[in-house]
Amino acid sequence: MASKFQIQLQYRTALQQASRLEELAENLLRTARTGVGETMSELQICWTGENSRAYLAKGDRLKNKIIDTANDLKRAAAAIRRIATNTYNAEMRALELANRRTYGGGGGGR
């Protein structure tokens, strides 16, 4: 069984990883909206014709894929947080019960 310190450390590590995923998601969103979006807008002004429309459509699909990936990362971060919290609570409860049994703190009232 993990110690209280190990449980807390694992929990903090999971939360840090979730935060890192959210940070990466925000960076992707910023890139999609500003970097790709601005580039496509400038390209649309400077380039016209059939090929430009096809290229802009591909750029738009790429932008949407980046946004979808960022949203997936945010959902993964939320799932990590939820699972980490549930695991933390369960492990702390198990540790508490084990300590009661070890030290005779909860004999059941017989």
Z-matrix of the N, CA and C atoms (Angstrom, degrees):
N
C 1 1.456
C 2 1.532 1 108.19
N 3 1.295 2 115.70 1 142.69
C 4 1.467 3 121.93 2 -179.95
C 5 1.527 4 110.03 3 -73.83
N 6 1.310 5 114.21 4 149.81
C 7 1.460 6 119.54 5 176.11
C 8 1.528 7 109.48 6 -79.48
N 9 1.320 8 115.64 7 166.32
C 10 1.462 9 120.37 8 178.22
C 11 1.525 10 110.07 9 -58.45
N 12 1.330 11 116.58 10 -41.61
C 13 1.462 12 120.91 11 178.88
C 14 1.528 13 110.88 12 -60.98
N 15 1.334 14 117.37 13 -44.75
C 16 1.463 15 121.05 14 -179.81
C 17 1.528 16 111.42 15 -63.56
N 18 1.321 17 116.25 16 -41.31
C 19 1.464 18 120.66 17 179.34
C 20 1.529 19 109.70 18 -62.27
N 21 1.314 20 116.31 19 -45.91
C 22 1.473 21 120.60 20 179.80
C 23 1.518 22 111.31 21 -64.77
N 24 1.322 23 116.81 22 -40.88
C 25 1.463 24 121.28 23 179.66
C 26 1.527 25 110.94 24 -64.04
N 27 1.325 26 117.16 25 -44.92
C 28 1.461 27 120.86 26 179.08
C 29 1.529 28 110.85 27 -63.36
N 30 1.319 29 116.34 28 -38.76
C 31 1.457 30 121.01 29 179.06
C 32 1.526 31 110.71 30 -64.17
N 33 1.337 32 116.21 31 -48.30
C 34 1.463 33 119.87 32 178.86
C 35 1.523 34 111.29 33 -61.23
N 36 1.322 35 116.78 34 -40.33
C 37 1.467 36 121.03 35 179.13
C 38 1.530 37 110.81 36 -62.30
N 39 1.316 38 116.99 37 -43.43
C 40 1.468 39 120.52 38 178.73
C 41 1.523 40 110.69 39 -63.04
N 42 1.329 41 117.44 40 -42.39
C 43 1.465 42 120.39 41 179.10
C 44 1.522 43 111.27 42 -65.29
N 45 1.330 44 117.07 43 -37.27
C 46 1.462 45 120.41 44 177.32
C 47 1.527 46 110.72 45 -65.23
N 48 1.318 47 116.45 46 -39.64
C 49 1.462 48 119.95 47 178.42
C 50 1.530 49 110.80 48 -66.04
N 51 1.321 50 116.60 49 -39.06
C 52 1.459 51 120.24 50 176.94
C 53 1.530 52 110.16 51 -63.07
N 54 1.314 53 116.28 52 -42.14
C 55 1.468 54 120.28 53 177.99
C 56 1.523 55 111.15 54 -62.42
N 57 1.318 56 116.21 55 -39.54
C 58 1.467 57 120.33 56 178.88
C 59 1.531 58 110.47 57 -63.96
N 60 1.334 59 116.45 58 -40.97
C 61 1.467 60 119.35 59 177.33
C 62 1.527 61 111.12 60 -62.71
N 63 1.321 62 116.80 61 -41.53
C 64 1.470 63 119.90 62 178.21
C 65 1.522 64 111.29 63 -64.60
N 66 1.313 65 116.12 64 -38.21
C 67 1.471 66 120.35 65 177.54
C 68 1.529 67 110.48 66 -62.86
N 69 1.328 68 116.18 67 -44.11
C 70 1.464 69 120.24 68 177.62
C 71 1.525 70 110.84 69 -63.49
N 72 1.321 71 116.30 70 -39.51
C 73 1.470 72 120.31 71 178.12
C 74 1.520 73 110.74 72 -62.00
N 75 1.315 74 117.03 73 -43.64
C 76 1.467 75 120.43 74 178.80
C 77 1.527 76 110.96 75 -63.66
N 78 1.323 77 117.29 76 -39.72
C 79 1.465 78 120.55 77 177.25
C 80 1.530 79 110.90 78 -62.81
N 81 1.330 80 116.41 79 -41.60
C 82 1.467 81 119.80 80 177.48
C 83 1.526 82 111.35 81 -63.69
N 84 1.325 83 116.51 82 -43.50
C 85 1.468 84 119.57 83 178.86
C 86 1.520 85 111.15 84 -61.80
N 87 1.313 86 116.05 85 -42.60
C 88 1.466 87 120.59 86 179.65
C 89 1.535 88 109.75 87 -63.08
N 90 1.321 89 116.24 88 -42.44
C 91 1.466 90 120.36 89 179.05
C 92 1.529 91 110.46 90 -63.91
N 93 1.316 92 116.67 91 -43.44
C 94 1.469 93 120.20 92 -179.10
C 95 1.516 94 110.93 93 -64.01
N 96 1.318 95 116.32 94 -44.01
C 97 1.462 96 119.88 95 -174.46
C 98 1.523 97 112.56 96 -77.13
N 99 1.311 98 116.32 97 -43.83
C 100 1.461 99 118.26 98 -176.36
C 101 1.520 100 111.48 99 -93.09
N 102 1.317 101 116.84 100 -57.09
C 103 1.464 102 120.12 101 -175.88
C 104 1.508 103 113.11 102 -61.60
N 105 1.308 104 116.89 103 -62.10
C 106 1.464 105 120.95 104 -177.43
C 107 1.526 106 110.19 105 -69.25
N 108 1.323 107 116.55 106 -44.00
C 109 1.462 108 120.23 107 -178.46
C 110 1.514 109 113.19 108 -60.29
N 111 1.322 110 116.59 109 -47.05
C 112 1.466 111 120.36 110 179.64
C 113 1.522 112 111.32 111 -66.56
N 114 1.319 113 116.81 112 -40.48
C 115 1.464 114 120.31 113 179.61
C 116 1.520 115 110.63 114 -62.15
N 117 1.328 116 116.39 115 -43.08
C 118 1.465 117 119.67 116 179.38
C 119 1.523 118 111.26 117 -66.78
N 120 1.313 119 117.41 118 -36.87
C 121 1.471 120 120.30 119 178.01
C 122 1.518 121 110.93 120 -64.86
N 123 1.320 122 116.80 121 -43.71
C 124 1.467 123 120.47 122 178.69
C 125 1.522 124 110.97 123 -65.42
N 126 1.318 125 115.27 124 -39.78
C 127 1.452 126 120.08 125 179.91
C 128 1.531 127 110.99 126 -64.44
N 129 1.313 128 116.19 127 -38.78
C 130 1.460 129 121.01 128 179.91
C 131 1.528 130 111.65 129 -63.23
N 132 1.334 131 115.99 130 -34.81
C 133 1.462 132 120.70 131 179.52
C 134 1.530 133 110.86 132 -70.77
N 135 1.313 134 116.35 133 -38.95
C 136 1.463 135 121.09 134 -172.80
C 137 1.526 136 114.75 135 -90.50
N 138 1.298 137 117.81 136 -18.47
C 139 1.459 138 120.30 137 -172.28
C 140 1.522 139 109.06 138 -130.73
N 141 1.305 140 116.60 139 124.62
C 142 1.467 141 120.91 140 179.70
C 143 1.519 142 109.42 141 -124.12
N 144 1.291 143 115.98 142 166.37
C 145 1.459 144 120.53 143 177.26
C 146 1.523 145 111.58 144 113.90
N 147 1.335 146 113.77 145 179.04
C 148 1.466 147 121.45 146 -176.70
C 149 1.531 148 111.83 147 -60.84
N 150 1.321 149 117.53 148 -46.45
C 151 1.465 150 120.64 149 -178.74
C 152 1.520 151 111.90 150 -64.30
N 153 1.314 152 116.68 151 -35.71
C 154 1.463 153 118.78 152 179.94
C 155 1.525 154 110.64 153 -66.35
N 156 1.330 155 116.59 154 -40.04
C 157 1.468 156 119.72 155 178.99
C 158 1.530 157 111.00 156 -63.32
N 159 1.334 158 116.32 157 -41.84
C 160 1.470 159 120.37 158 179.33
C 161 1.535 160 110.26 159 -64.63
N 162 1.326 161 116.15 160 -42.62
C 163 1.465 162 120.25 161 -179.84
C 164 1.528 163 110.80 162 -66.37
N 165 1.321 164 117.20 163 -41.95
C 166 1.463 165 121.27 164 178.74
C 167 1.527 166 111.17 165 -64.60
N 168 1.324 167 116.60 166 -36.21
C 169 1.465 168 119.67 167 177.13
C 170 1.526 169 110.55 168 -64.93
N 171 1.331 170 116.50 169 -41.51
C 172 1.466 171 119.76 170 176.09
C 173 1.523 172 111.04 171 -63.77
N 174 1.310 173 116.32 172 -40.96
C 175 1.463 174 120.58 173 177.81
C 176 1.515 175 111.48 174 -62.27
N 177 1.312 176 116.69 175 -39.28
C 178 1.463 177 120.99 176 178.43
C 179 1.528 178 110.77 177 -65.97
N 180 1.330 179 116.82 178 -41.47
C 181 1.471 180 120.13 179 177.12
C 182 1.524 181 111.05 180 -62.99
N 183 1.332 182 116.03 181 -40.85
C 184 1.460 183 120.34 182 177.58
C 185 1.531 184 110.45 183 -62.07
N 186 1.311 185 116.11 184 -45.28
C 187 1.468 186 120.66 185 178.79
C 188 1.525 187 110.41 186 -58.27
N 189 1.332 188 116.61 187 -44.46
C 190 1.466 189 120.26 188 179.34
C 191 1.523 190 112.40 189 -65.67
N 192 1.330 191 117.46 190 -35.98
C 193 1.468 192 120.70 191 177.06
C 194 1.530 193 110.64 192 -65.79
N 195 1.325 194 116.11 193 -40.48
C 196 1.467 195 120.04 194 178.17
C 197 1.523 196 109.91 195 -63.20
N 198 1.321 197 117.09 196 -42.96
C 199 1.471 198 121.16 197 178.78
C 200 1.533 199 110.10 198 -64.15
N 201 1.325 200 117.35 199 -41.91
C 202 1.466 201 120.77 200 177.94
C 203 1.527 202 111.24 201 -61.92
N 204 1.328 203 116.23 202 -42.58
C 205 1.459 204 120.64 203 178.93
C 206 1.525 205 110.64 204 -63.34
N 207 1.322 206 117.00 205 -42.21
C 208 1.462 207 121.12 206 177.80
C 209 1.522 208 110.88 207 -61.21
N 210 1.318 209 116.49 208 -42.44
C 211 1.465 210 119.87 209 178.11
C 212 1.522 211 111.78 210 -66.32
N 213 1.330 212 117.01 211 -35.84
C 214 1.470 213 120.67 212 175.16
C 215 1.531 214 110.48 213 -62.92
N 216 1.327 215 116.67 214 -41.17
C 217 1.463 216 120.58 215 177.98
C 218 1.529 217 111.30 216 -62.83
N 219 1.323 218 116.22 217 -39.86
C 220 1.467 219 119.71 218 177.75
C 221 1.527 220 111.07 219 -64.26
N 222 1.329 221 116.65 220 -40.69
C 223 1.471 222 119.77 221 177.67
C 224 1.522 223 110.80 222 -65.58
N 225 1.325 224 116.85 223 -38.76
C 226 1.467 225 120.70 224 177.80
C 227 1.527 226 110.49 225 -63.82
N 228 1.324 227 116.78 226 -41.33
C 229 1.467 228 120.87 227 178.54
C 230 1.527 229 110.73 228 -62.36
N 231 1.327 230 116.40 229 -41.73
C 232 1.465 231 120.21 230 178.60
C 233 1.534 232 110.48 231 -64.72
N 234 1.327 233 116.59 232 -39.58
C 235 1.469 234 120.31 233 178.30
C 236 1.522 235 110.83 234 -65.67
N 237 1.328 236 117.21 235 -41.26
C 238 1.463 237 120.74 236 177.69
C 239 1.522 238 110.04 237 -60.38
N 240 1.312 239 117.13 238 -44.91
C 241 1.470 240 120.98 239 178.65
C 242 1.533 241 111.47 240 -60.81
N 243 1.317 242 115.96 241 -45.43
C 244 1.461 243 120.70 242 -178.30
C 245 1.537 244 110.73 243 -64.01
N 246 1.329 245 116.60 244 -46.92
C 247 1.458 246 121.40 245 -179.78
C 248 1.525 247 110.34 246 -65.75
N 249 1.321 248 116.92 247 -42.36
C 250 1.466 249 120.63 248 179.66
C 251 1.524 250 110.97 249 -61.91
N 252 1.312 251 116.70 250 -42.08
C 253 1.464 252 120.21 251 179.53
C 254 1.524 253 110.98 252 -66.31
N 255 1.330 254 116.94 253 -44.10
C 256 1.463 255 120.02 254 178.36
C 257 1.529 256 111.22 255 -62.73
N 258 1.323 257 116.23 256 -43.11
C 259 1.464 258 121.04 257 179.29
C 260 1.523 259 110.86 258 -65.01
N 261 1.324 260 116.12 259 -44.20
C 262 1.470 261 120.92 260 178.67
C 263 1.528 262 110.33 261 -57.98
N 264 1.328 263 116.19 262 -49.35
C 265 1.464 264 120.00 263 -178.72
C 266 1.524 265 111.39 264 -62.01
N 267 1.335 266 117.46 265 -42.46
C 268 1.463 267 121.19 266 179.94
C 269 1.528 268 111.39 267 -66.04
N 270 1.322 269 116.97 268 -43.39
C 271 1.465 270 120.01 269 -178.92
C 272 1.528 271 111.73 270 -68.57
N 273 1.320 272 116.63 271 -37.99
C 274 1.473 273 118.99 272 178.00
C 275 1.529 274 110.16 273 -67.14
N 276 1.316 275 117.26 274 -38.03
C 277 1.464 276 120.83 275 177.46
C 278 1.526 277 110.34 276 -65.71
N 279 1.334 278 117.11 277 -43.26
C 280 1.471 279 121.12 278 178.55
C 281 1.524 280 110.38 279 -63.12
N 282 1.318 281 116.81 280 -40.13
C 283 1.458 282 120.77 281 178.59
C 284 1.529 283 110.41 282 -64.32
N 285 1.310 284 115.78 283 -42.14
C 286 1.468 285 120.74 284 178.36
C 287 1.531 286 110.60 285 -61.64
N 288 1.321 287 116.89 286 -45.20
C 289 1.470 288 120.51 287 178.70
C 290 1.520 289 111.94 288 -64.59
N 291 1.328 290 116.04 289 -40.42
C 292 1.465 291 119.73 290 178.49
C 293 1.526 292 110.74 291 -64.03
N 294 1.316 293 117.03 292 -40.25
C 295 1.466 294 120.24 293 178.93
C 296 1.525 295 111.23 294 -66.00
N 297 1.320 296 117.37 295 -37.28
C 298 1.470 297 120.25 296 177.34
C 299 1.516 298 111.00 297 -63.17
N 300 1.327 299 116.57 298 -42.93
C 301 1.456 300 120.55 299 179.59
C 302 1.520 301 111.13 300 -66.48
N 303 1.319 302 115.53 301 -41.65
C 304 1.465 303 120.34 302 -178.46
C 305 1.531 304 111.63 303 -64.50
N 306 1.293 305 115.81 304 -41.00
C 307 1.459 306 119.70 305 -176.59
C 308 1.525 307 113.60 306 -97.70
N 309 1.334 308 116.79 307 6.91
C 310 1.450 309 120.47 308 177.25
C 311 1.512 310 114.79 309 69.36
N 312 1.321 311 117.03 310 26.91
C 313 1.457 312 120.02 311 -176.13
C 314 1.506 313 115.18 312 -82.44
N 315 1.316 314 119.05 313 -13.22
C 316 1.466 315 119.23 314 -176.85
C 317 1.502 316 111.67 315 -139.19
N 318 1.308 317 118.00 316 70.52
C 319 1.467 318 122.90 317 -174.79
C 320 1.498 319 114.82 318 -74.70
N 321 1.295 320 121.57 319 -3.93
C 322 1.447 321 122.32 320 175.95
C 323 1.510 322 113.83 321 87.64
N 324 1.312 323 120.77 322 2.36
C 325 1.441 324 123.35 323 172.63
C 326 1.519 325 115.77 324 77.84
N 327 1.327 326 119.55 325 27.47
C 328 1.467 327 121.63 326 179.73
C 329 1.483 328 112.41 327 -81.36
